[in-house]
Amino acid sequence: MSDALVALGLRPGEAARFRRRGNERWSKCRLAGVETDGSLRVIDDKGATLSLPVDRVEVRRGKSSWEPVSDRASRTEQLGLL
């Protein structure tokens, strides 16, 4: 399942953040894999494993900014076409 993360341009253990709902605060987590339904498996800061839709997760971009996982994945897919 970590191979699916790599295909999206992500790494297992990479720092991420998520929201359960659109108006909640961001919570820190680490990426763990991709589920069979396409959702991301993450481990929150309390050690709980969660499956979240891709559109609710962001990954670090540089030191102080974040980007949606879907943006990172689309950039990676485009690079693979060259």
N, C-alpha and C positions, 0 to 999 in steps of 0.2 A: 504494500500500500504506500510505502514511502516513495516508490518509483513514480507513482501518480503525482506526488507532490513535486518531484524533480521535473516532471513533464510540464508542470504549471509554472516552473521557474522559482519554486520554493524549496526550502530545506527542512527536514525533520528537526525539531527543536528551535526553529526560528521564532524570534519574538513576534508576537502579534497582539491584537486587541479585538474585542468583540462587544456587540450590544445584543441583548436578548430581544429588545424592542427598540424601535427607532428613536424614542425619546429618553431612553435610559442613559446612564453614564457608561463610559467605556470601561471594560474590565480587561486586565492583562491576562495573557495566556501564551502557550507555546504550541506550535503546529505539531501534530502527531501523524496525520495521514489523511487519506481521502476514503470516504465510505463508498459502498457499492452504489448508493443512490446519487453520488456526486457531491454530497455535503462534506465539509471539512471536519476532521476529528481534531479537537484541540484539548489541551490540558490546562485548566485554569490555575490560578495561583494557590488554590487550596488543594490541588491534586486531583480534582474531579475531571473525568473525561466527558466531553460534550460533543455532540454532532450538531454543526451549525450550517445554515445556508451560506454559500460563498458571499452573498451580498451583505452579510452582517459581520464580515471579518476584514480587518486591515492589517497590513504588514509594514514594518519600518522601511522608509526610503530615506537613506542618509541618517544623520544623527538626530534630527528633531522633527522630521515630518513623517507622515503615514500615507499609504496609498491602498485603495481597495484591491483585494486579491484579484478581482476580475480584470483590473487594469494591468497588473503584473502578468497575468496569464495571457492576455491578448498581445502584449508586447513580445513575450516569449514565443508564442505561436508564429508571429510575423517573422521573427528572426530565423525560425526554422525553415521558412520558405525560401530563404536566400541561398 
